Amino acid sequence: MARVLVAYATKHHSTAEIAEAVAGELRARGHEADAVEASAATAEGYDAVVLGSATYAGRWRREARRFLSHERDRLARMPFWVFSSGPVGEPKDDAPAEDDTWLEPRKVIEQAEAAGVREHVVFGGRLPEEPDGFIEKAMVRNTPEQFQDRRDWDEIRGWADRIADQLAG
Ligand SMILES: Cc1cc2nc3c(=O)[nH]c(=O)nc-3n(C[C@H](O)[C@H](O)[C@H](O)COP(=O)(O)O)c2cc1C
């Protein structure tokens, strides 16, 4: 049994729900797991870390970037995984493969890889239910309702299962 920190950074809470789902699946698989906001989290005392952030305009949230750089040395000594939560709207409109920085900020992934991240994945996101400001409101207005929440809970739990397997191994 491992003690796992699932640290996350969110603006409109949908990434927090992904983190809770990952932590819940890890617990169902017999591990101890805490989902904690990245600004309040430390890797100290844990055996493994999952770090996730919402992506806005090609950037991770500041709290997740800070966590990654502050905890880099600890992370380098333990298994850790990364997820980004982002794409919304019609899948056919997702950014082209050559523009992957929209989905996963390159600098963040380089830092995670330098610290030995086991895997980094991108999960579909959810547009805000209560959008702030003109840009968010326009995005919500211009996105068909069925594509406003692209989170795939089976995919998310399946990923957490793979982490649970590796921790058990
Ligand atoms: C103004 C705005 C900018 C966004 N920029 C990106 C982006 O660059 N890449 C991406 O994949 N998703 C982008 N998204 C989608 C968000 O990442 C998605 O809604 C995410 O699930 C929000 O997470 P949160 O609810 O935890 O804040 C953007 C959404 C908004 C409203």
The ligand as an ORCA input file, in Angstrom:
! r2SCAN-3c Opt
* xyz 0 1
  C     -10.438     31.260    -21.329
  C     -10.134     29.805    -21.478
  C      -8.914     29.394    -22.042
  C      -8.633     28.020    -22.198
  N      -7.434     27.628    -22.742
  C      -7.190     26.311    -22.930
  C      -5.949     25.859    -23.500
  O      -5.053     26.624    -23.784
  N      -5.787     24.542    -23.704
  C      -6.737     23.629    -23.378
  O      -6.524     22.451    -23.614
  N      -7.893     24.023    -22.781
  C      -8.133     25.328    -22.567
  N      -9.305     25.718    -21.969
  C     -10.229     24.713    -21.426
  C      -9.975     24.515    -19.935
  O      -8.692     24.009    -19.737
  C     -11.004     23.553    -19.376
  O     -12.214     24.254    -19.317
  C     -10.597     23.016    -18.026
  O     -11.280     21.808    -17.783
  C     -10.864     24.002    -16.907
  O     -10.480     23.443    -15.682
  P     -10.973     23.991    -14.268
  O     -12.471     23.858    -14.238
  O     -10.315     23.077    -13.289
  O     -10.522     25.404    -14.127
  C      -9.584     27.057    -21.792
  C     -10.800     27.488    -21.202
  C     -11.082     28.828    -21.050
  C     -12.389     29.216    -20.401
*
